[in-house]
């Protein structure tokens, strides 16, 4: 075999990994001693599972892991009608119903996050998918320390400024914003199940503590109800507030991690002591009311969060107090002293005393006791300990079980006090690999198969007098399937049977094994998301049939052919590290589009602000440049006299909210038409650091015209209680998964806002979701109350899926319902009707709800301003519920911005202005889609610059992606979009509009502020437009648009070669030389080419 052939053989594992990515992949084993096996994962390979598919009626599936080396190995079998006498028969008893399950999961500590992020990005993805995706264990619980714990690199809190009782200095740390929050977004994007997050504090700021130290014995100063306790309670609310700003919401908080630890002298790491009585009073007088009066009143409160030996005493003290009990939902327990407090003496009597409060195991790990080794790679017995604990807890009314650190290093850290322990995943960052331990697979036998909402049912051994060493439990899933988990910790194989109405199942539990059985009790139902399979799946480990046979007879040409294939496969990987240029394609409309597919897409490097004295320039042009980067240096003077733009940062105007687009049904459908890699390229282009970093996303509330059908979330007539309110498939299967993926890709917090097009037909005066119609009745009646509560239900349902909204608009284009075409979905409001609906119904409903969602009025053309603002905001009751005004661009040509936008701002300066919808191609005399039309990008930038210079705080495009027709749109109201998808070719085209948007969205983040910019003279022929902003990081941004064409004048007559179908005259124009002056830095001497847009960025210090 030649050298080339040998190279091909060495590369064959890469091909096998790629080929088998679509199906379950087996463990790659590594032994650390006899029977001590782990599964090795790296950037190119990791074992996976297929999504669970329920077997046909009369059949079962079994998943088995064992000390002998099986890891969730799947097999199938058939129920029988009779069995030979096994050692024991376990009979399902559906008449016995017990607790419902909350779920299973682990904790993202600082240490866990540091370890995960120490891996190459692809290995990180493998690790996260292993825990949260359908190809992994499908964890649904994540616990987060509130600030530092022992598994941090140092001790800290969120407000270490002494005596800051107003918490004005409260701020999340880098451990949150750079480590944990990005990982939470990525996990949420990978999970098909809603994730339930809960947080636990280890310590308060030291200035609130009697010890004035993070460690050692110490409690809160003072007593419940005083300023120390109030401040500590508000600290919880601020934590929830700050995470919510990053689109992370919590299901629950615990009142304190291990409150008894802070009562121990010389306790070695962060703690805060409470007795049961102190926790009772703190909850009753401080924490409970603080949560109830906040926008997080939906966040559940868990007491104890300590070892179960404190039960039932702790529960009696807290829950027998009516004031405290009404704020509490559950009880958290740790496992470390389980051997001292038997479960039948602690947990069982607690459940019997307080059956309405769930009990949740909130922390467990091995290696914490002084007699235990920290990390033992491949130790099966540690997995046995996990499963024994889980089974014991589940069989005694515990609703779920949470592991401690998701991932640790080879020492069992990092841990700032060297309190090292073991973890289901151990990371070796020096090798770029991680090890899945037996504990990982033991967890999976529960987490993957017993989803939230499952209910424990009876499973009774048929021979009561015969003891068995088997441990077992049974659950009825929400989809009607049954799950039975059987653990055999003994060194002998044990035969047993399972009996149900379906039939009898003969089984063997091998020595040192755990098994999970799943079957349907009634025929005809399959697992959600089951793929349609056209042929048999290759067996695990089978050689791929479509790989060419390699051998000496193949010759060098065959080997070179495979190397060519490998080169194409690996080329995109090699280019990920740097910016990639546009792949242009010209459709004859004056400027190219950039073509993207599954293997290639142009990208940008993350933005780096240059050193003082230098600047960077990004330029796009009709001639073909696309956000092309260059650098330059400030000069001490200008060499020529001409147009000069001078910045004045002492003149400050409005703050910026941001820039973005809308995830309509049509946009989601088009994105999901693409292959998964192409989808990722499209989403990264919009939301990641390698793209244009949108931070605003508008979501229609149910259908819009850019849907494939009219619908609402409750089409059952007269359902005033909204009992039948349900999100649509368009939300659950399309928009929510895409939102999660966008959140995971974005380093900036995303601000989502929702807009309704129509109410359910039975609420409308015309009895139809389409056409001209208003809400029945008048403000304050049952129709208006129900419609207001519809908003809350929408926010509730999205929040259950870990998607939260920054704002809602009261109605999309409320005046459209007075004259709309009969087929479009609308609901009409006059300004007075919207005022009364906000004041009497929608405003109070939002204020009473658990959502900190802001309310925007109008959401229609600026031609209605300032009249609409005067009517609504002139009413004090309505005004106090309104945060801002939403504006569409379609009739901007009719009314100047000074008469509408600036006039409104002067009247109501405390209410921001936001552009919430814009698109081109919407008039009948324009082509809907005009691929490569530069003038449409010009139109976008001209609008953005104009409105920003008239106090508008942000600008939102309409559909993120459309097809070649400009749809789908069920009323055929086709328009253009910055991204056009050709699903038949698995490609998408980035239009000039996309890059025009990027000149703002990538460089002007939320919190930036417009500053003064003075032009030295009026250039009548130049047609330069510009704006300057000061970023939160202190950098300055200047955007300059030159809309003029090359010198000359011509009339375009041919629609086939124009961007629009009507005649138009290109302006006389030229390249425009100009200067930029920053008094603190000097001058930039530059040129704006004809038909170009430029963004300049520099730092003064």
N, C-alpha and C positions, 0 to 999 in steps of 0.2 A: 504493500500500500504506500502511495506517495505521500509527500508532506501535506499536499492539499487535502487528500483523502483523510489523513489523520486529523487535520484541523476540523473537517466536517464531522468526524466522529466525536470530537471533543465538544462541538457545538450542538450535537444532537439533543442533549437534555434541554437546551433552550427551546428547540422546536417542539419537543414533547410537552414542555410546560405550557407553551402557547396553544398547542393543539388541544390540550385537555382542559383549558381554562373554563370551558362551558359546562363541564360535569364535575362530580365529586372527585377529589384528588386524595390519594391515600397519604398517611403519615410517612414522613421521611425520618426513620428512627435513628436515634443515637443512644448508646448505652453508657452509663456512668457506674458500672458495676453490675453484678448479676441481678437480673429482673428490674433494674433501675433504668427505665427507658423514657426518654422524652421525644417529642416530635419537633424537628428543626424547621424553622422558617427563615427566609431571607427575602431579598428584594425580588427574586425571580420565581420563587416557589413557596407555596404553603399549602398544607392539606386543607380540604374544604369538604362541605356536605352539600348534597342537593337540597333544595327547598322541600319541606315536608309535603308529601302527597298522600292523602288518606287512601287506604286500600279499598277495593270493592267489598260490598257486604258479604260476610262469611269468611273474609280473609283478615289477616293481621300483619303488621310489620313489627319487627323487633330490631332494636339497636343495642349493641353489646360492647362493653369495654371490659378489659381484664388485665390482670397482672401479667398474663402470658403474652400480651402485646396487642390485643384488639383495641381499637379506638373508635367508638360509635359506629361499629361495623353493622351495616344494614342487611337484613334478610327478611324473607316473607314466608308465610305459612297459611294453612287453612284450618278453620275450626272443624272439630270432629263431633260425632254424636255420642261417642262413649270413649272412656279411657280405661287402660289398665291401672290398677291401684298404684298411684305415686306416693311418695313420702307424705305429701300434704296437698290438699286442694284449696285454693283461694277462691271464694265465691263472691262475686260482685253483688252488693245489696243496694239497689238504687233508692230504696225507701229511707235509707239513712243519709241525710244531707247535713254537712257541717259547714265550715268557714269557706268563704270565697278567697281566691288567691289574688294578691297584689302583684307579686312577681319575684324576680331573681336578678342579681346584678353584682356590681362591685363599685369601688371608690376611685375617683380621680383625685388623688392627692397631688401635691407638688412633685413628690418623688415619682409617682406613676407617670405624670405628664412629662417630666424631664427624661425619664427612660424611654418613653414612646418616641419623643422627638429627637432622641439621640440616634435613632435609626435612619437609614436612607428613606426618602419619602415613600417609595413603593413598599418597603418593608413596614413602614408605619401604616399604610393602607391595609396591608395583609393583617396586621395585628388588630386594627379597629374592625375590619370586616369579620375577623375570627370571633370577636365578641358580639357585634351588633347586627350583622347582616343575616339574610336568609341562608347564606352559605356557611354561617357560623352558628354560635350558640343563642343568638337572638336575646341577649340581655335586654331588660326593659327598665331596670332600676339603676340609677347612678347616684351615689352619695358624694357630696363635695364638702371638704372642710371650709368653714367660713373664716378665711385668712389662714394663718399658719397652724401647723400641728407638728408633732415630732417628725413626721415624714416631710419635712421642709429642709431647706438649706440653712435657714436662720429663723429666729422668732420675730414675728411682726404682727401688727394688726392694721386695720384700715384708717385709723386715726390716732397717731401717736403724739399729737400735739396736746399737751396737758390742759385740762379744764375746758376743752372745747365742747361744752354741753349742747351747743347748737349743731355740732358735727359739720361745721363749715369746711373743715379740712379733710372730711371723709373722702377717700379715693381708693379705687381698686388698685392693686399692685400689678407689676409686670407678670407675676405668676398667674394672675387671672387673665389679663388681656392678651398676653402673648403665648401662654401655655394652655390653660384649662379651657377658656372660652373657644378658641379655635378648634380644639379637640372635640368639645361638645357639639359644635356645629357639624363637624365631619361625622361624628357618630350618629347624630340625628338624621343626616342626609343618607346614611347607609341603612338605617333601620326602617323596616316596613311597619313595625309596631310603634305606637306612641311611647316615648321615653318618659318615665317619671323621675324627676330629679328632686333630691332633697339635700338640705344643707345642715351642717352641725358646727357650732362654734366650740373652739377649745378654750379660748381665753378672751376676756375683754381687754381693752387698753389698760395699761398698768395704772394710769391715774384714776381709774374707777375702782381699783382693787385695794383691799386692806393691806396686802403684802407689798403693793407697788412693784410687783415683779411678775413676769410671765409665768414663772415656775414656782413650785413650793406651795405650802398651805396658804390659802387666801380666798376670800369671798368678796362680793361686791360691798363697797362701803355703804354705810347707812342701812336703811330698811325699805321694804317694798313701798312704792308710792312716792319715794323721794326723787331728787334730781339725778342721783346716780342710777337708780333703777329705770327711771324714765328714759334717760340717755341710752342706757344699754338696750332697752326695748326698741327705741328708735333706730339704733344701730342695725338691728335685724331688717327693719323696713328700708333703710338706706341701701343695705346690701341687695335686697330684692329689687329696689329701684335701679341700681347701677347695672345689675345683670340684665334687667329687662331692656335697658337702653341698648344692649348688645344682642337683643332678640333671644335671650335665654330666660325661661320662666321655670319656676319651681312648683312641684306638687306639694312639698311639705318642708318644714324645718323642725329640727329637734330643739328643745329648750336649752340643752347643754350636753356636750359630750362628757360622759362619765362624771357626773356632778360630785360623786363621792371622792374622786381623786383629789380634788382641791381641798379636802378636809384632812389630807395626810401630810404630816410633816416631811419636808425635804422631797416632795414629789418632783421627779427629775425633769419633766417637760411641761408644756403649756397645759394649764388647767384653771378651773374656776369653780370653787366649792359651793354647793347648795345642799342643805338637808331637804328632806321631802317637804317639810313645812315651809322652808324658804322658797322652794320651787313653786309650791302651791300659791303662796302670796304674790310672788313675782308674776305668775301667769294671770292670776285674778285681777291684779291692780295695774299691771304694766304691759307685759308682753301680749296678753290676750286682747285688751282694748286697742293697743297700737296696731296689731294686725287687722283687727275688725274695722278700724277706722281708716285703714289705708286702702289703696287700690288693689292690694294683694289679699283681700279678705277671703279669696278662694283657697289660699295656701293653708294646708292643714298643719296642725301643731301636734307634735309627738313628745310625750314626757319620758322621763327616766333616761333612756339611751345609755344604759349601764348594765352591769351584770344582773342576771335574773334572780340571784339570791336575795335581792331587795324586794322581791314580790312575795306575797301580795301587799305587804305593808305600804310600799311607796304609792301604789295605786289607790289604796284606801285613803291615805292622807290627802292626796290631790283630788281624786274623783268623788269623794264624799262631800267635798266643798262645792256647792252649786255654782258659785261664781267662777271658780276655776274650771270646773267640769264642762261648762258650756262652750269653752274655747278649745277643748282638747278633742282630738280625733283618735289617737292611737298611743300605743306604748312601745318604745324601742328597747330591745334587749341585746346585750353582748354575750359572747359564749365563754369568756376566759375562765370563769369560776363555775362552769356548769357541773363539774364533778363534786362541788360542795352543796349546790342547791338542786336537788332532783326536780325534774320538770313537773312531776305530779304534785309536788309540794309548793310550787312557785307559779308556773304559768297556768296550770289547769285551774286552781282555785281563783286566780285572777280573772280568767275568762268566765268562770261561773258567777263571779261577783259583778263583773262589768261586761256583759256579752255584746254591748253596742259599740265597744271600742276595740279596734283591731290591735293585734300584737304582731310586731314585725322584728325579725332578727336583723339588726343594723350593723353589726361588725363581728368579724371572725378572721383569725389567721393562725398559722402554726409557726412556732419558733419564738413566741413571745415569752414563754416561761424559761426561767434560768436553766432548767434541766434539758431544754430542747436545743438542738442545733438550729442555726438560723436558716440556711438554705441546704436542702438535700435534693439534688437533681434526680428526678425520676422515681421518687419514693411513692410507691403505690399506697402504703398504709396511710399516708397523709390524705390522699383522695378518699380512702375509706372513712377517715375521721369526718371529712366534709359531709359525705353522703349519710353517714350515721346521724350526724347532727341535724341535717335537713329533714330526714325521715322522722326522727323523733319529734322535732318541732312541728312539722306539718300534721303529724298524728295527734298533736295536742293543741290544735286551734291557732297555730302561728300562720300568718298570711303570706309570708315570704321570707327570703333569706338573702342578705347582702354580704358579700366577701369584702375584705379590706382592700389593699392596693391592687389595682388592675395589673401592674407590672413593676418589678423591682430589678435591681442589678444583681450581679453574681454574689455580692456580699449580703444582699437583702436590704439595700438602701437605695438612694442616700437617706440618711436620718441624722439630724444635727446632734442628737444625743447618743448616737450609735446603738439605738434600740432596734437592731436588725431583725427581720422576720422573713418568712417564706412567702411565695406568691404563686398563683396558677401560671403566670408567665414570667420568665426570667430573661432579661435582656443582656446580651453581650455586645455592647456597642462597638468594641474594638474590632469585632468580626462582622458587624452589620447584620447580626442574626438574633433570633429570640427562640426560646425553648418553651413549648407547651407541655406543662407537667400533667401527671395524672389528675391532680386537683381540677385542672381546666376541664377535662372530659367528664369527671364526676359532676361538676356544675352543669354541664350541657345536658346530662340525662334528665334534668329538671327544667332548666330555663328554656330549652328549645321546644319542649313538648307540652309544657303546662303554662299556657299564656294567661295574662291577666283576665280575671273574670271566671276562670275555671272554679269548680266547686268540688271539695273533697266529698267522696261518697264511701259507703261501707265496703270493706273488703275483709271477709271473715274466713278464717281457717276452718275447714269442715270438721277437723278432728280436734276438738277443744282440749282433750286430755293429752294430746301429743304436742310437745313443744317443738318448735322449729327455730333454727338459728337464722332463718331468712328474715329480713326486714323489708317492709313493703308498704305501699300506699296507693290509693286509686283516686282519680279525678275525672269529672265530666267536664269536657271543654265547652266553651261557648258555641262551637260548631256542632255539638252533639256527639263528638267522638269521645272514646274512653281512653285514658292513659293509666297504665299501671307500671310502677317502678319497683324493681326487686333487687335487693342488695344481698350478696352472700360474702360475708367477711371471713368465712371459715376456710380451712385448707382442703375441704372435700367438696366434690360435685354433689349437688342435691337435686333430685327429680321432684317436680311439683306440677300441679295442674291449675289452670285458670278456668273458671266457669262463669258464663254469662248466658243471657237468653239467646245469644247468637249461636252458642255451642260450647264445646270443651276444647281446651288447648293443652296439649302435652308439652312439657318444657323441662329443660335442665339448666340449673344455675351453676355454671362452672365455679370451681374454687376461686376465691378472690376475684369476683366479677360483679358488675352492675348491669342490669338490663332495663330497657324501657320498651313496653308493648303499647301499640296504638291500634285501635280498630273502631269501626263504625257500628253503632247498635241498630241503625236503620239504613236500608239500602238507598242508593241513588245519589248520595252527597259526596262531593269530592273536596279536597282542600282548596282554600282560596288561592287564586293565582296559579292553578295547575297548568303547566304548559301543554299544548297540543303536540303530541309526539307522532311523527309520521312513520317511524320505524323503530326497531328495537335499539335500545341504548347499548353501546359497547360495554362489555364487562370491565370493571376496574382493573387497571393494569394491562389491558389488552393493547397490543401494538397498533398504532394508527394505520388504517388501511391506505390512506392517501399519501403517505410518505414514500418517496422513491427508495428503492432498495439500494443500499450502499455496499460497495465491494470493489475489489481490484478490477473486475471486468467492466465496471461502469466507466472507467477511463477518466481522464482529467476533465473533459468537457462536462460530464455529468456533475462532477464535484464542483466545478466552477459555476454551473447553473444553480446549484444549491447555495453556494456562497453568495451569488447575486441575489437570490431570494432573501438570504439572511441579511445582506447589506440593506435591502429595501426595508426589511422588518426593523432593523436596528437604527436606521438613519434618523427617524424622528427622536429616538431616545438620545442620540448624541447631540441633538440640537436643542434639547430642552433648556440647557443651562443659559443660553443667550437669546437675545431678541432675534426673531426670524422675519425675513422680509415678506412683503406682499407677493402672492402669486397672481399676477394681473390677467384679466380677461376683458376684452373690449367688445361691447355689444352695440357700438355705433352711436352712443348717446353722449359723446364728448369727453368721457373720462372712464378709466377702467374700474371694474370691481375687483376685489381680492377674493380668490377662490379658496375655500377651506373644505376639507373632507375628514375622513377618519384618521388619516396618517399625517396630515400636514395642515397647519394654520399659522398665519403670521402672528407674531407676538411682540410685546414690548418688554424691556427690562423693567424691574421695579424702579420707581422714581427715587433718585438720589439727589438731594439738594447740593449744588456745588459750593465750593469754599468761597468765603467772602472775597469780593473782587472779581469773581467770575460769574457767568450766567450760562444757562442752557436754553436752547431754542428747539422747539418741535414745530415742524412745518408740514402741512398738507396742501396740495395744489391740484388744479384741474389737469395739469401736465402729468400728474401721476405720483407725486410724493404722498406718502401716507404716514403721518406722525414721525417724520424723519428727524433724527436728533443730531444737533451739532452744538459745539461749545464756543464760547468767546470770552473776552476779558473787557472789563470796563476801561474807558479811556478818561483822561483828565479833561479833554475838551473835544468839541466837534470840529472836523476839518472843513465842513461846508455849512452854509446857512440853509435852513429849510424847515420843514414841518417838524416840530419838536413836541413830544408828549412828556409832561413833567408830572411826577407823582407827588402827592401830598398826603402822607400817612397820618397827619394830624387831623385830617377831615375824614371822619368815619361815618358810614351809612349802615344799611341793613346787614344782618347776619345771613349767611347762606345755609339753606337746608340741604340742597344737593341737586342731583341730576339722575335721571333714570328713564324707565319705560314701563310698559304694562304687560302683565302676564294674563292676557285674555285666553279664553278657551282655544281660539284659533292659534295664538302664539304657542301655547303648550302643545297642541296637536302637531304643529309643524316641527317643533323641536324634537318631539318624540317619534316623528317619522324617520329620523336619522338613526344610524347605528350608534351604539353607546359611546364609542370614542369620538364620533363626530358631535354628538350631543355635548360631551364634555368640552370639546374645543369651542363650541358655540357659547356655552355658559361661562367658560373661563374668559372668553373674549369680552363678555359684558362685565363680569363681576370680580375677576381675580386681579392680582398685581401684574400679571402678564397681559392684561386687557385694559379696558377703559374705566374700570372700577366704579360702575354705577352704585349708588347707595339708596335710590328711591325705586320702589316697585309698587305700581298700582294694580289692584286685583278687583275685577268686577265681582259684585256680590250676586251670585247666580248668573243668569245669562245676560249677554249683550247682543248687539247685532253680529259681533264676531264670535258667534257660537254656531253650532250646526243645528240647533233646535231651540225653541222657546221653552223655558222652564223656570220655576222658582223652587225654593226649598220646602214649601208646604202648600201643596195643591189640593189639600182636603178642605172642602168648604166649611166655613164657620168654625175653624179650629182656633178659637181665640186664645186657648192656652198653649198653642203651638206644640201640642203633643206629638204631632206627626212631622215636625221639623227634622229634616235630614239633609246633610250635605249630598251633593250629586257626585256621580262617578267622575265628572270633570274636575271636581275638587280633590277627591280622595285618591284617584289614580293618576291624575295628571299634574294639577297645579301644586298641590302640597308636596309631592316628591320633588318637583323641580325647585320649589322654594327652599326646601331643606338643602338641596345640592348647591344652590346659589349661596345660601348662608354659610355652608361649609367652605366654599371657595373664597369668600370675601374676607379680607382682613379688616375692612371697615364695617361698623354696625350698619345693617340694612334697615331702612325705614319703610315699612309696608303700610299702604293705606288702601282702603276699600271703598268702592262706590256702587250703590244699587242703581240698576236701570229700571226695574219694575217691581211692584209688589205682586203677591199672588192675585190671580184674577178675581177671586171672591172678595177681595178688599177694594177693588176698583169700581169706579162708577160705570165703566163700559163693560165690566164682566170679562175682560180679556187682558192678558199680559201685554198684548200688542195694542198699538193705536192710541188715539186721543182718549185720555181719561185721567181722573184725579182719584185720590182716596175718597171713599165714601164718608159721609158725615162731616164732622168738623173737629178741630183740635180738642183734645181732652176726652174724646169718646172712645168706645171700645175698638174701633177700627184704627185710630191713630195710636192708641196704647199698644195694640197688638203689633202694628208696624214698627213702633219703637222697640218693642221687645224682640222683634225679628232681628234687629241689629245685634242685640245682646246675645241671642242664640247663635248667630253667625260667629261672633267673637269667641263664645264659649267653645263651639265645636272645633274651630281652628286651634284654640289654645290647648285642647285635649291632644292635639297632634303636634304640640310644641311649636306652633306658629302664632306669633303675636303681632298685633297691629299698632303702629304709632298713631294712626288717625283713621277716621272715616269721613266721607263727605255725605252731607245730608241727602243729596240726590244728584245723579248725573243729569246734566242739562234739564233742569226742571221746567224750563219754558218750552222745550221741544215737544212735550206732551200736549201742547195747545195747537200745534200745527204739523205734527209729524206724519210721515206716510203711514198708512194704516197697518203695515206689516211690522214696523219697528217696535221693540220693547221700550216703553216709556211710562212715566207717571208725572203728571203736571203739578206744579206749585207756582203760585204767584209769590212775590216777595213777602206779602202779608201772610199768606198761608204758611210759608216756610218759617217765618218769624214765630207764629203761634205754635206750630208743630215742635219747633226747637224748645220754646219756652215751657210748654205744657207737657210734652211727651218725650221727645228724644233726649233733650238735655238732662232731665231728671233721671231717665232710665240709665244713661251712661254714668251719671254721678253716683247712682245707687249700686252699680254693678262692681265687679271685681277688676274691671279693666281701666287702666290709666290711658285710655285712648282719647286722642284729641278730636275735636269736631271742626270740620271745615264747611263753610256755607257756600252758596252759589254753585260752583262747579259748572259754570256756563260762560258764555261770551263776555268779554270785557265791555261790550256795548251797554251792558246793564249796570255798569258802575258809573258814578258812585251811588245811583238811586237805590240799588238793591242793598248796599251796605247801610245806607241811611235808614231804610225801613227796618232791617233786622237788628243792626247794632245800635240804632237809636232807642231800642227797647232794652232797658237795663236787665230784665230777667233773661231774655234771650242772649244778650251780649256776654253775660258771665259764663255761658256754656261754650261759647265760640272761641276758637284759638286763631283761626285764619280764614282767608278767602281763597277759593280755588277758581282758576280761570282757564278757559279754552281759547285757542288762537284763531278759530276759523273766520271770524268777522273782524279781525284786527284792523283791516284796511279801512273800515268804516269810521272808526273813532281814534283819534290820536292818543298815545299813551299818557301825555300830560293831562288830558281832560278826564281820563278814566282811572289809570293806575295811580299817578301821582296825586290826583285830587283825593282819591280814596285813602291813600297813605297819610296825607295831611290831616284828614278828618279823624282817622282811626289808627294812629301810629303804633298802638300796642297789638294790633292784629296783623300777622304776616300775610303777604301775598304769595301765592304759589301757582305756577302754571301746571295744570294737571292733565292736559291732553293736547296733542298736536300731531298732524300727519299731512302728507301731501298726496295728490292724486285723487282727491275726493270730489272734485267738480266734474260734471259730465263732459266738459270739453278738454279734460286732461286724460292721458293714459294713466290707469291705476298704478301700474308698475313700469318704471323707466330705468332699466338697469344701467348704472353708471352715470346718471344725470347729476353733474356737479351743481347745477343751479338749485336743485332741491336741497343739497347740503348747505349752499349759501343761504337759502331761505331759513333753514333751521338756525344757523349761527346769527344771522341778522336779527331774527326774533329774540334769541337769547340775549344778545348784547343790548338790544333796545330795551327789553323789559327789565334786565338787571340794572340798567342805568335809570330806571324809573321805579326802584324799590322792590322789585320782585325777588324772592329769596331762593327760587329754584325753578327747574323746568323739566317736565315729564313728557316724554314721547308716548305715542300710542303703542301699537303692537310691537313686541320685541322681535317677532319673526312672522313672516307671511309666506304664502306659496307664490308661484309664478303668476297666478291670476290676481294676487293681492287679497287672498282669502285664506281659509274658507269663511264665508259670511252668508248666513241663511237668508238674508234679504238682498244679497248680491251688491252690497255697498262696498265694493272693492277699493282698496287704497294701497299706497306704497309703504315700505318699511325699511329701516336701516339694514336689516338682514333678510334676505330672500332665500327660501329653502327650495331646492329641487330634490324631493324625496326619492324620485325614481333613480337618480344618479348618486344618492347619498352625499350630496354636496350642498354647501350654502355659500351665498355671495354677500360679502360685506360691501355695502354701497358707500358713496361719498358721505351720505348722512351719518353713517356710523362713525366715521373719523371726525367729522365736524363735532358730533356730540363728545367725542373723546377729548377734544381740545379744551373742554370745560370740565367734564366729569372726572378725569384722571388727575387734574392739577388743582382743582378747587374743592377741597373736602368740606364736609359739614363743619360749621363753626367759623369758616372764613368770613371776612368782612370786607365789603366794598370800601375802597378808599378814594380820595380825591385824585382826579386825573385831568390835567389842563392841557388843551391843545393850543399851540402858539398862534395858529391862524386857521381859518376856515378854507379847506381845499375843496372847491366846488367840483372838480373833475376827479379827485382822488377816490372818493367814496370809501374812505377808511372808517371802520367802526371799531370801537375799542372799549375795554373795561379793565380796571385794575382791582385786585383784592389782596388783602393781607391774610395769610394762612394762620391757623392756630400755632404752627411750629415757628412762626416768625418770618417765614419766607414770603416773598412777594411774587405775584403772578400777574402778567399782563397778556391779554388776548387781543390780537389785532386781525381784523378781517378786511381784505381788499376784494370787493365784489366786481371791480372793473375788469373788462376783457383786454386783450392785446389791442394796441393802437389800431384804429380803423372802425369802420361801421359796416354792418351788413344786415340784411333782412333774411330770416330763415323762413322758407316757404314750405319745406317738405316735412310733413308730420313724421315720416319714417326716420328722419335724422334729427328731429328736435325732441326736447324733453317733454313738450306738451303740444297738443294738436292745434292750438290757435297760433296766429301770426304774432311774432313779437320782434322787438328791435333790441339788438345787443348794444349796450352802452359804449360810448367812446371811453377809452381808458388806457392804462399803461401800468408798468411797474412804478411803484411809489417809494422813493427814498425818504427816510425819515429818521428821526433820532428819539432816543428815550433818555430822560434825565431823572436819576434818583439823586437828590441833593446829598445824600449820605455816602453815595458810592461813586458817582461820576456819570459818564455818558456811554450809551450804546449807539453806534452808527450802523444803520441797517437798511434793508430794502424789503418791502412787501411786494412780491411778484404779483402780476395780474392774476386774478382769480385764485387767491390763496388765503389760507388762515394760518396764523402763527401763535404759539404760546411761548412766552418768555418766563423764566423762573430764576430767581436769585435770592441770596440771603444777605442781609446787611451786616450781621455779626457772625 
